[in-house]
């Protein structure tokens, strides 16, 4: 069905419709608002996921394993020690990792700047090769290449991004990443230990801890998958995977500690 109103043609077929106005489109007066929904902090999300997932599985596995010894107080002491040590270790690891990434980028950038100074024609040819990968011919790319060659900083920026595929790391992320991973680890690690603070029977506390951790793992899995998944099926799969990983780690830890305890008593 078609209906013409004020020189704008509205055509609908079933549930779909399209708006077109050739004159307004040509004049640039007709626009369709579009908001792109992209995550502006992918690294922050990654840090939270790393810290939270490790904080759930490692302390849970440790407390589950230690509960086989039968002492809730021992579980609490060992759990707290692991929680703080693990959080600090994860934070320091993130700090050192980000520092290394920054140093690596600076070294590669210095090398690229040297190559631009010493071998400009060869570097220009590499730009043509990059455009060729996107099926842009030399004649179409020539203006861009010559324009980049006039600004060394932008030239090097282009080569770092498209030739070496290295994005400039944010210096401020060194501490942000370390604190995010460290605190995420310690906050999530508290959940499996909650029953042991309130119950003196380690075995009973273990079952409550399993229930609490299972709920938290599923919730975390759903939230994590919701942020990165493209379908409900992926969200469900992500939640199940998170639960399986945590349960497997706890089961293995519990079995190993129980086996070692029995072996030392023989």
Backbone as JSON, one array per atom type, in Angstrom:
{
  "sequence": "XXXXXXXXXXXXXXXXXXXXXXXXXXXXXXXXXXXXXXXXXXXXXXXXXXXXXXXXXXXXXXXXXXXXXXXXXXXXXXXXXXXXXXXXXXXXXXXXXXXXXXXXXXXXXXXXXXXXXXXXXXXXXXXXXXXXXXXXXXXXXXXXXXXXXXXXXXXXXXXXXXXXXXXXXXXXXXXXXXXXXXXXXXXXXXXXXXXXXXXXXXXXXXXXXXXXXXXXXXXXXXXXXXXXXXXXXXXXXXXXXXXXXXXXXXXXXXXXXXXXXXXXXX",
  "N": [[0.86, -1.18, 0.0], [0.5, 2.24, -0.85], [0.95, 5.65, -0.01], [0.78, 9.05, -0.66], [2.06, 11.95, 0.74], [2.63, 15.32, 1.14], [4.85, 15.34, -0.63], [6.34, 13.25, 0.31], [6.89, 9.92, 0.11], [5.24, 7.19, 1.42], [5.6, 3.88, 1.93], [4.26, 0.77, 2.68], [4.65, -2.6, 3.51], [3.21, -5.27, 4.81], [4.54, -5.54, 7.98], [6.57, -3.8, 7.56], [8.03, -0.63, 6.63], [8.9, 2.18, 4.56], [10.5, 5.33, 4.19], [10.84, 7.86, 1.85], [12.23, 10.59, 0.19], [13.17, 11.94, -2.53], [13.93, 14.56, -3.33], [14.45, 15.9, -0.92], [16.4, 14.25, 0.12], [18.49, 14.59, -1.7], [19.05, 17.21, -1.25], [20.02, 17.07, 1.23], [18.41, 17.45, 3.41], [16.87, 15.62, 4.64], [16.99, 13.42, 7.22], [17.72, 10.5, 9.09], [17.6, 9.72, 12.39], [20.12, 8.08, 14.14], [21.4, 6.09, 16.6], [24.35, 4.78, 17.64], [25.03, 1.91, 19.42], [27.52, 1.14, 21.25], [29.97, -0.3, 23.38], [31.75, 1.85, 25.48], [33.73, 1.34, 27.26], [35.33, -1.16, 27.01], [37.62, -2.41, 28.05], [37.44, -1.96, 30.79], [35.17, -3.45, 31.4], [36.17, -5.97, 30.76], [38.17, -6.23, 32.74], [36.62, -6.28, 35.08], [35.2, -8.66, 34.68], [37.3, -10.55, 34.64], [38.39, -10.25, 37.27], [36.11, -10.74, 38.89], [35.22, -13.31, 38.1], [37.42, -14.96, 38.7], [37.55, -14.42, 41.42], [35.24, -15.62, 42.34], [35.53, -18.36, 41.71], [38.12, -19.31, 42.62], [38.44, -18.7, 45.55], [36.09, -20.04, 46.33], [36.64, -22.68, 45.52], [38.83, -23.15, 47.18], [37.76, -22.84, 49.82], [35.84, -24.84, 49.74], [37.46, -27.08, 49.44], [38.99, -26.93, 51.84], [37.0, -27.27, 53.71], [36.63, -29.93, 53.9], [38.26, -30.74, 55.9], [36.9, -30.24, 58.18], [36.83, -28.04, 59.96], [35.38, -25.03, 60.54], [36.47, -22.61, 61.33], [39.11, -22.83, 60.49], [38.68, -22.86, 57.77], [37.72, -20.24, 57.39], [39.97, -18.69, 58.16], [41.93, -19.57, 56.32], [40.59, -18.94, 53.98], [40.29, -16.13, 54.12], [42.97, -15.37, 54.1], [43.74, -16.25, 51.56], [42.02, -14.72, 50.04], [42.79, -12.01, 50.39], [45.49, -12.18, 49.64], [45.2, -13.18, 47.05], [43.7, -11.11, 45.82], [45.51, -8.95, 45.97], [47.61, -10.02, 44.49], [46.37, -10.4, 41.96], [45.8, -7.74, 41.33], [48.41, -6.61, 41.24], [49.42, -8.11, 39.15], [47.83, -7.2, 37.03], [48.66, -4.54, 37.0], [51.42, -4.73, 36.33], [51.16, -6.0, 33.87], [49.8, -4.07, 32.31], [51.68, -1.99, 32.42], [53.77, -3.17, 31.0], [52.55, -3.37, 28.52], [52.29, -0.67, 27.8], [55.01, 0.1, 27.67], [55.87, -1.58, 25.62], [54.36, -0.58, 23.47], [55.4, 2.04, 23.26], [58.03, 1.47, 22.55], [57.69, 0.23, 20.02], [56.51, 2.32, 18.66], [58.55, 4.23, 18.6], [60.33, 2.86, 16.98], [58.84, 2.8, 14.62], [58.68, 5.52, 14.04], [61.34, 6.04, 13.46], [61.64, 4.51, 11.13], [59.92, 5.88, 9.42], [61.31, 8.28, 9.16], [63.75, 7.43, 7.97], [63.09, 5.76, 5.82], [60.99, 6.85, 4.0], [59.62, 6.48, 1.51], [59.28, 3.74, 1.32], [57.62, 3.34, 3.5], [55.4, 4.75, 2.66], [54.61, 3.1, 0.6], [53.76, 0.93, 2.06], [51.45, 1.93, 3.13], [49.85, 2.1, 0.87], [49.6, -0.64, 0.41], [48.11, -1.37, 2.63], [45.67, -0.06, 2.1], [45.05, -1.47, -0.18], [44.23, -3.89, 0.8], [41.69, -3.3, 1.53], [40.54, -3.05, -0.88], [40.97, -0.63, -2.17], [42.14, 1.3, -4.75], [45.39, 2.46, -5.98], [45.31, 5.04, -7.07], [43.03, 6.18, -5.94], [43.8, 6.14, -3.3], [45.99, 7.77, -3.23], [45.82, 10.56, -2.59], [45.23, 10.49, 0.14], [47.5, 9.22, 1.15], [49.55, 11.05, 0.51], [48.65, 13.21, 2.02], [48.85, 12.23, 4.65], [51.61, 11.96, 4.75], [52.46, 14.53, 5.12], [52.2, 15.08, 7.77], [53.88, 13.97, 10.34], [53.26, 12.86, 12.86], [50.55, 12.01, 12.62], [50.94, 10.26, 10.53], [52.56, 8.27, 11.68], [50.77, 7.46, 13.66], [48.77, 6.32, 12.07], [50.18, 4.15, 10.91], [50.8, 2.66, 13.19], [48.29, 1.83, 14.0], [47.08, 0.54, 11.76], [49.05, -0.92, 10.38], [50.7, -2.24, 12.32], [48.71, -2.9, 14.03], [48.28, -1.95, 16.62], [46.85, -0.43, 19.35], [46.94, 2.72, 21.0], [47.8, 2.55, 24.33], [46.11, 3.56, 27.34], [47.61, 5.57, 29.67], [46.57, 6.11, 32.19], [45.15, 3.87, 32.77], [46.65, 2.01, 34.04], [46.66, 1.98, 36.91], [43.91, 2.02, 37.3], [43.04, -0.39, 36.12], [44.41, -2.23, 37.72], [43.3, -1.77, 40.3], [40.6, -2.26, 39.74], [40.5, -5.01, 38.98], [41.64, -6.18, 41.27], [39.9, -5.39, 43.44], [37.47, -6.37, 42.46], [37.98, -9.07, 42.53], [38.28, -9.54, 45.33], [35.79, -8.71, 46.35], [33.94, -10.45, 45.1], [34.91, -12.82, 46.06], [34.08, -12.95, 48.68], [31.49, -13.97, 48.85], [31.36, -16.95, 48.73], [32.34, -17.44, 51.27], [30.64, -16.54, 53.2], [28.74, -18.32, 54.66], [30.49, -19.69, 56.38], [31.26, -17.86, 58.25], [29.04, -17.65, 59.84], [28.29, -20.2, 60.63], [29.24, -23.03, 62.56], [29.65, -25.64, 61.9], [31.46, -27.07, 59.46], [30.78, -28.73, 57.32], [28.0, -28.4, 56.97], [28.05, -25.67, 56.42], [29.36, -25.76, 54.03], [27.47, -26.78, 52.2], [25.6, -24.72, 52.2], [27.22, -22.71, 51.24], [27.73, -23.69, 48.68], [25.19, -23.43, 47.52], [24.8, -20.63, 47.67], [26.98, -19.71, 46.14], [26.43, -20.93, 43.7], [24.11, -19.59, 42.9], [25.13, -16.98, 42.69], [27.1, -17.38, 40.73], [25.53, -18.11, 38.52], [23.99, -15.78, 38.24], [26.02, -13.91, 37.77], [27.05, -15.02, 35.43], [24.87, -14.67, 33.7], [24.65, -11.84, 33.63], [27.2, -11.15, 32.65], [27.18, -12.46, 30.15], [25.01, -11.2, 29.0], [26.02, -8.7, 28.46], [27.81, -9.15, 26.41], [26.76, -10.99, 24.66], [24.8, -11.92, 21.75], [22.36, -13.05, 21.56], [19.58, -14.65, 23.26], [20.05, -17.31, 23.67], [22.85, -17.49, 23.78], [23.25, -16.13, 26.14], [22.12, -17.87, 28.03], [23.78, -20.1, 27.65], [26.24, -18.97, 28.39], [25.81, -18.47, 31.13], [25.48, -21.08, 32.08], [27.97, -22.19, 31.45], [29.65, -20.67, 33.11], [28.76, -21.53, 35.63], [29.43, -24.26, 35.49], [32.23, -24.19, 35.29], [32.95, -23.02, 37.78], [31.85, -24.95, 39.57], [33.27, -27.22, 38.82], [35.92, -26.52, 39.46], [35.68, -26.27, 42.25], [34.9, -28.88, 42.94], [37.11, -30.47, 42.15], [39.11, -29.35, 43.78], [38.06, -29.9, 46.34], [38.07, -32.72, 46.3], [40.83, -33.27, 46.0], [41.99, -32.17, 48.38], [40.61, -33.65, 50.31], [41.49, -36.22, 49.64], [44.28, -35.99, 50.09], [44.25, -35.46, 52.82], [43.2, -37.88, 53.86], [45.23, -39.58, 53.02], [47.44, -38.77, 54.5], [46.72, -39.58, 56.98], [46.94, -42.24, 57.01]],
  "CA": [[0.0, 0.0, 0.0], [1.31, 3.46, -0.94], [0.22, 6.88, 0.25], [1.66, 10.21, -0.9], [1.69, 13.09, 1.56], [3.64, 16.38, 1.19], [6.02, 14.94, -1.41], [7.06, 12.16, 0.97], [6.2, 8.68, -0.23], [5.25, 6.2, 2.48], [5.24, 2.58, 1.38], [4.26, -0.24, 3.73], [4.37, -3.97, 3.12], [3.12, -6.02, 6.07], [4.94, -4.76, 9.15], [7.7, -2.94, 7.23], [7.7, 0.61, 5.95], [10.07, 2.96, 4.18], [10.24, 6.73, 3.89], [11.8, 8.38, 0.9], [11.93, 11.87, -0.43], [14.36, 12.17, -3.35], [14.37, 15.95, -3.34], [15.04, 16.25, 0.37], [17.62, 13.48, 0.28], [19.5, 15.22, -2.52], [19.4, 18.49, -0.64], [20.59, 16.81, 2.55], [17.51, 17.96, 4.44], [16.13, 14.52, 5.24], [17.92, 12.58, 7.98], [17.15, 9.53, 10.02], [18.44, 9.65, 13.59], [20.64, 6.74, 14.43], [22.3, 6.08, 17.75], [25.13, 3.55, 17.67], [25.17, 1.41, 20.79], [28.77, 0.42, 21.42], [30.55, -0.13, 24.7], [32.86, 2.8, 25.49], [34.72, 0.9, 28.22], [35.48, -2.61, 26.91], [38.69, -2.91, 28.91], [36.92, -1.95, 32.16], [34.3, -4.62, 31.48], [37.04, -7.15, 30.77], [38.82, -6.3, 34.05], [35.62, -6.71, 36.06], [34.92, -10.07, 34.43], [38.46, -11.32, 35.08], [38.48, -10.24, 38.72], [34.93, -11.33, 39.51], [35.16, -14.74, 37.83], [38.47, -15.6, 39.5], [37.19, -14.28, 42.82], [34.19, -16.59, 42.67], [35.95, -19.76, 41.57], [39.29, -19.7, 43.42], [38.12, -18.82, 46.97], [35.09, -21.09, 46.49], [37.33, -23.96, 45.44], [39.67, -23.3, 48.37], [36.93, -23.07, 51.0], [35.24, -26.17, 49.59], [38.49, -28.08, 49.74], [39.36, -26.85, 53.25], [35.88, -27.72, 54.53], [36.76, -31.38, 54.09], [39.0, -30.96, 57.14], [35.91, -30.22, 59.26], [36.93, -26.88, 60.84], [34.9, -23.8, 59.9], [37.42, -21.53, 61.64], [40.25, -23.03, 59.6], [38.23, -22.44, 56.43], [37.65, -18.78, 57.39], [41.33, -18.15, 58.18], [42.57, -19.86, 55.04], [39.87, -18.21, 52.94], [40.64, -14.71, 54.18], [44.36, -15.22, 53.66], [43.76, -16.4, 50.11], [41.25, -13.64, 49.45], [43.62, -10.8, 50.35], [46.68, -12.46, 48.83], [44.77, -13.29, 45.66], [43.32, -9.79, 45.32], [46.73, -8.17, 45.77], [48.34, -10.64, 43.38], [45.67, -10.09, 40.72], [46.0, -6.32, 41.07], [49.79, -6.4, 40.82], [49.56, -8.71, 37.82], [47.22, -6.28, 36.08], [49.52, -3.36, 36.93], [52.63, -5.07, 35.57], [50.76, -6.29, 32.5], [49.52, -2.81, 31.62], [52.95, -1.27, 32.27], [54.5, -3.81, 29.91], [51.87, -3.01, 27.27], [52.65, 0.71, 27.49], [56.41, 0.12, 27.27], [55.95, -2.21, 24.31], [53.82, 0.36, 22.48], [56.35, 3.13, 23.08], [59.2, 0.96, 21.81], [57.29, 0.02, 18.64], [56.26, 3.64, 18.05], [59.86, 4.82, 18.34], [60.86, 2.15, 15.82], [58.09, 3.23, 13.45], [59.09, 6.89, 13.75], [62.65, 5.94, 12.82], [61.44, 4.01, 9.77], [59.32, 6.96, 8.63], [62.36, 9.24, 8.87], [64.8, 6.88, 7.13], [62.58, 5.1, 4.61], [59.63, 7.38, 3.78], [58.97, 5.91, 0.32], [58.86, 2.38, 1.65], [56.49, 3.46, 4.42], [54.25, 5.13, 1.84], [54.18, 1.9, -0.12], [53.04, 0.09, 3.01], [50.1, 2.49, 3.25], [49.13, 1.62, -0.32], [49.3, -2.06, 0.63], [47.01, -1.43, 3.6], [44.45, 0.29, 1.39], [44.76, -2.53, -1.14], [43.5, -4.93, 1.52], [40.29, -2.86, 1.55], [40.18, -2.92, -2.28], [41.08, 0.77, -2.59], [43.26, 1.34, -5.68], [46.44, 3.43, -5.67], [44.91, 6.39, -7.47], [42.08, 6.68, -4.94], [44.48, 6.28, -2.01], [47.14, 8.66, -3.34], [45.59, 11.81, -1.85], [45.33, 10.21, 1.57], [48.91, 8.92, 1.45], [50.31, 12.3, 0.48], [48.21, 14.03, 3.14], [49.47, 11.67, 5.85], [53.05, 12.19, 4.7], [52.73, 15.9, 5.53], [52.11, 15.16, 9.22], [54.59, 12.78, 10.83], [52.54, 12.25, 14.0], [49.4, 11.28, 12.1], [51.48, 9.17, 9.71], [52.95, 7.2, 12.6], [49.52, 6.95, 14.27], [48.13, 5.45, 11.07], [50.96, 2.92, 10.77], [50.67, 1.89, 14.43], [46.95, 1.25, 14.08], [46.69, -0.31, 10.64], [50.12, -1.85, 10.01], [51.08, -3.06, 13.48], [47.47, -3.22, 14.75], [48.49, -1.63, 18.04], [46.13, 0.75, 19.82], [47.68, 3.41, 22.04], [47.23, 2.28, 25.66], [45.86, 4.71, 28.21], [48.51, 5.52, 30.83], [45.79, 6.13, 33.42], [44.53, 2.57, 33.0], [47.54, 1.14, 34.82], [46.13, 1.84, 38.26], [42.48, 1.71, 37.22], [42.92, -1.82, 35.85], [44.88, -2.97, 38.9], [42.31, -1.66, 41.37], [39.35, -2.89, 39.32], [40.65, -6.46, 39.07], [41.89, -6.56, 42.66], [38.69, -5.25, 44.25], [36.46, -7.31, 41.93], [38.35, -10.39, 43.06], [38.0, -9.64, 46.77], [34.35, -8.58, 46.59], [33.26, -11.69, 44.7], [35.4, -13.93, 46.89], [33.41, -12.95, 49.98], [30.23, -14.72, 48.78], [31.47, -18.35, 49.16], [32.78, -17.55, 52.66], [29.6, -16.04, 54.12], [28.21, -19.32, 55.61], [31.49, -20.12, 57.35], [31.28, -16.87, 59.33], [27.84, -17.78, 60.66], [28.05, -21.59, 61.02], [30.43, -23.68, 63.11], [29.8, -26.93, 61.23], [32.03, -26.8, 58.14], [30.06, -29.49, 56.29], [26.74, -27.7, 56.72], [28.39, -24.4, 55.78], [29.75, -26.05, 52.64], [26.28, -26.9, 51.36], [25.04, -23.37, 52.04], [28.16, -22.0, 50.37], [27.49, -24.18, 47.32], [23.95, -22.82, 47.05], [25.02, -19.19, 47.46], [27.91, -19.53, 45.02], [25.75, -21.33, 42.47], [23.22, -18.47, 42.52], [25.97, -15.86, 42.27], [27.73, -17.76, 39.46], [24.52, -18.03, 37.46], [23.68, -14.35, 38.07], [27.18, -13.29, 37.12], [27.1, -15.53, 34.07], [23.81, -14.02, 32.91], [25.01, -10.43, 33.42], [28.37, -11.12, 31.76], [26.77, -12.86, 28.8], [24.1, -10.17, 28.48], [26.81, -7.57, 27.97], [28.6, -9.48, 25.22], [26.06, -11.93, 23.79], [23.91, -11.35, 20.73], [21.09, -13.76, 21.58], [19.23, -15.22, 24.55], [20.69, -18.64, 23.76], [24.21, -17.28, 24.23], [23.18, -15.73, 27.54], [21.9, -19.1, 28.81], [25.0, -20.9, 27.55], [27.26, -18.31, 29.19], [25.5, -18.7, 32.55], [25.75, -22.49, 32.38], [29.43, -22.37, 31.41], [30.22, -20.08, 34.33], [28.43, -22.42, 36.73], [30.19, -25.5, 35.34], [33.64, -23.9, 35.61], [33.06, -22.87, 39.22], [31.56, -26.22, 40.22], [34.37, -28.15, 38.52], [37.07, -26.11, 40.26], [35.41, -26.61, 43.65], [34.89, -30.34, 43.07], [38.49, -30.96, 42.07], [39.81, -28.91, 44.99], [37.53, -30.66, 47.49], [38.55, -34.09, 46.2], [42.27, -33.33, 46.25], [42.27, -31.93, 49.8], [40.09, -34.8, 51.05], [42.38, -37.34, 49.38], [45.55, -35.76, 50.78], [43.98, -35.6, 54.25], [43.1, -39.31, 54.16], [46.52, -40.23, 52.77], [48.37, -38.44, 55.59], [46.27, -40.25, 58.2], [47.22, -43.68, 56.91]],
  "C": [[0.9, 1.23, 0.0], [0.45, 4.67, -0.72], [1.19, 8.05, 0.12], [1.16, 11.4, -0.11], [2.85, 14.07, 1.59], [4.96, 15.95, 0.55], [6.87, 13.88, -0.74], [6.27, 10.89, 0.73], [6.36, 7.7, 0.89], [4.77, 4.88, 1.91], [5.32, 1.55, 2.49], [3.91, -1.59, 3.14], [4.37, -4.8, 4.39], [3.47, -5.1, 7.21], [6.07, -3.8, 8.83], [7.24, -1.71, 6.5], [8.97, 1.33, 5.58], [9.64, 4.36, 3.84], [11.28, 7.2, 2.9], [11.31, 9.67, 0.33], [13.15, 12.26, -1.24], [14.86, 13.59, -3.28], [15.05, 16.33, -2.03], [16.32, 15.49, 0.63], [18.76, 14.15, -0.49], [19.96, 16.53, -1.9], [20.02, 18.32, 0.73], [19.72, 17.28, 3.67], [16.76, 16.85, 5.17], [17.11, 13.58, 5.93], [17.15, 11.64, 8.88], [18.1, 9.42, 11.21], [18.86, 8.21, 13.85], [21.64, 6.84, 15.57], [23.02, 4.74, 17.78], [25.38, 3.15, 19.13], [26.41, 0.53, 20.88], [29.29, 0.69, 22.82], [31.74, 0.82, 24.62], [33.96, 2.39, 26.44], [34.9, -0.62, 28.15], [36.54, -3.18, 27.84], [38.23, -2.94, 30.37], [36.02, -3.16, 32.38], [35.12, -5.89, 31.55], [37.71, -7.32, 32.14], [37.85, -6.79, 35.12], [35.33, -8.19, 35.92], [36.06, -10.95, 34.93], [38.5, -11.41, 36.6], [37.32, -10.97, 39.38], [34.89, -12.84, 39.3], [36.21, -15.5, 38.62], [38.12, -15.55, 40.98], [36.1, -15.24, 43.26], [34.72, -18.01, 42.69], [37.09, -20.15, 42.5], [38.98, -19.77, 44.92], [37.06, -19.9, 47.23], [35.73, -22.46, 46.47], [38.18, -24.21, 46.69], [38.83, -23.61, 49.6], [36.24, -24.43, 50.93], [36.24, -27.26, 49.93], [38.85, -28.1, 51.22], [38.24, -27.36, 54.15], [35.92, -29.22, 54.75], [37.54, -31.73, 55.35], [38.11, -30.81, 58.37], [35.94, -29.02, 60.18], [36.5, -25.62, 60.09], [35.87, -22.65, 60.14], [38.64, -21.62, 60.73], [39.91, -22.57, 58.18], [38.23, -20.92, 56.34], [39.04, -18.17, 57.32], [42.03, -18.34, 56.84], [41.92, -19.06, 53.91], [40.22, -16.74, 52.92], [42.07, -14.47, 53.7], [44.45, -15.3, 52.13], [43.09, -15.22, 49.43], [42.11, -12.38, 49.31], [44.87, -11.02, 49.48], [46.33, -12.53, 47.35], [44.41, -11.95, 45.05], [44.54, -8.93, 45.04], [47.52, -8.7, 44.58], [47.7, -10.31, 42.03], [45.87, -8.62, 40.34], [47.4, -6.02, 40.58], [50.03, -6.97, 39.42], [48.99, -7.8, 36.74], [48.09, -5.04, 35.9], [50.75, -3.63, 36.07], [52.3, -5.35, 34.1], [50.5, -5.02, 31.7], [50.77, -1.97, 31.43], [53.75, -1.85, 31.11], [53.89, -3.45, 28.56], [52.23, -1.6, 26.84], [54.1, 0.8, 27.0], [56.6, -0.51, 25.9], [55.46, -1.27, 23.21], [54.81, 1.49, 22.21], [57.57, 2.69, 22.29], [58.86, 0.8, 20.33], [57.03, 1.35, 17.93], [57.58, 4.32, 17.71], [60.48, 4.16, 17.1], [60.16, 2.59, 14.54], [58.46, 4.66, 13.06], [60.44, 6.91, 13.03], [62.51, 5.48, 11.37], [60.83, 5.07, 8.88], [60.38, 8.0, 8.24], [63.37, 8.71, 7.85], [64.29, 6.32, 5.8], [61.16, 5.57, 4.29], [58.9, 6.74, 2.6], [58.48, 4.49, 0.6], [57.65, 2.39, 2.58], [55.23, 3.89, 3.67], [53.69, 3.92, 1.1], [53.4, 0.96, 0.79], [51.62, 0.61, 3.22], [49.25, 2.05, 2.05], [48.72, 0.17, -0.16], [48.14, -2.23, 1.62], [45.69, -1.12, 2.93], [44.05, -0.8, 0.39], [43.98, -3.67, -0.48], [42.01, -4.59, 1.61], [39.78, -2.57, 0.13], [40.07, -1.45, -2.72], [42.31, 0.87, -3.5], [44.21, 2.49, -5.35], [46.0, 4.86, -5.97], [43.96, 7.0, -6.44], [42.76, 6.94, -3.61], [45.59, 7.32, -2.03], [46.98, 9.94, -2.52], [45.74, 11.61, -0.35], [46.77, 9.97, 1.97], [49.73, 10.2, 1.5], [49.92, 13.22, 1.64], [48.82, 13.54, 4.45], [50.96, 11.97, 5.91], [53.43, 13.61, 5.13], [52.73, 16.08, 7.04], [52.68, 13.88, 9.82], [53.82, 12.09, 11.95], [51.36, 11.43, 13.52], [49.84, 10.09, 11.24], [51.83, 7.98, 10.6], [51.72, 6.61, 13.29], [48.83, 5.96, 13.34], [48.85, 4.12, 10.96], [50.85, 2.03, 12.03], [49.33, 1.15, 14.47], [46.69, 0.22, 13.0], [47.79, -1.28, 10.19], [50.43, -2.81, 11.16], [49.87, -3.51, 14.3], [47.64, -3.05, 16.25], [47.74, -0.35, 18.38], [46.91, 1.39, 20.97], [47.05, 3.15, 23.41], [47.09, 3.56, 26.48], [46.73, 4.59, 29.46], [47.74, 5.47, 32.14], [45.19, 4.78, 33.76], [45.41, 1.65, 33.85], [46.97, 0.89, 36.21], [44.65, 1.49, 38.26], [42.28, 0.21, 37.02], [43.32, -2.64, 37.07], [43.85, -2.94, 40.01], [41.0, -2.35, 41.01], [39.43, -4.4, 39.46], [40.82, -6.9, 40.51], [40.64, -6.5, 43.52], [37.57, -6.17, 43.76], [36.71, -8.71, 42.46], [37.93, -10.54, 44.53], [36.51, -9.55, 47.07], [33.62, -9.88, 46.25], [33.68, -12.87, 45.56], [34.75, -14.02, 48.25], [32.2, -13.88, 49.97], [30.38, -16.19, 49.23], [31.81, -18.51, 50.64], [31.7, -17.15, 53.66], [29.09, -17.11, 55.1], [29.19, -19.71, 56.7], [31.65, -19.11, 58.49], [30.14, -17.1, 60.32], [27.63, -19.2, 61.21], [29.34, -22.23, 61.5], [30.69, -25.04, 62.46], [30.24, -26.69, 59.78], [31.27, -27.51, 57.02], [28.74, -28.83, 55.94], [26.98, -26.37, 56.0], [28.75, -24.6, 54.32], [28.53, -26.1, 51.73], [25.6, -25.54, 51.14], [25.91, -22.55, 51.1], [27.96, -22.4, 48.91], [26.25, -23.51, 46.73], [24.14, -21.33, 46.74], [25.89, -18.95, 46.23], [27.26, -19.89, 43.7], [24.83, -20.2, 41.97], [24.03, -17.3, 42.0], [26.64, -16.15, 40.92], [26.75, -17.63, 38.3], [24.17, -16.57, 37.17], [24.8, -13.64, 37.34], [27.3, -13.74, 35.67], [26.08, -14.88, 33.16], [24.19, -12.57, 32.6], [26.18, -10.32, 32.45], [27.98, -11.44, 30.33], [25.85, -11.83, 28.18], [24.87, -9.0, 27.87], [27.53, -7.87, 26.67], [27.86, -10.37, 24.24], [25.16, -11.2, 22.82], [22.56, -12.05, 20.69], [20.84, -14.31, 22.97], [19.9, -16.58, 24.75], [22.13, -18.5, 24.26], [24.25, -16.86, 25.7], [23.01, -16.96, 28.44], [23.16, -19.96, 28.81], [26.11, -20.3, 28.41], [27.05, -18.52, 30.68], [25.83, -20.13, 32.96], [27.25, -22.76, 32.4], [30.09, -21.83, 32.67], [29.96, -20.97, 35.54], [29.26, -23.69, 36.68], [31.65, -25.29, 35.72], [33.83, -23.79, 37.12], [32.85, -24.17, 39.97], [32.7, -27.21, 40.01], [35.6, -27.81, 39.36], [36.89, -26.49, 41.73], [35.47, -28.12, 43.86], [36.29, -30.93, 43.06], [39.26, -30.6, 43.33], [39.37, -29.71, 46.21], [38.07, -32.09, 47.47], [40.03, -34.22, 46.5], [42.61, -33.16, 47.72], [41.8, -33.12, 50.64], [41.0, -36.01, 50.86], [43.71, -37.21, 50.09], [45.39, -35.94, 52.29], [43.9, -37.08, 54.66], [44.45, -40.0, 54.03], [47.49, -39.95, 53.91], [47.97, -39.11, 56.89], [46.61, -41.73, 58.19], [48.59, -43.98, 57.48]]
}
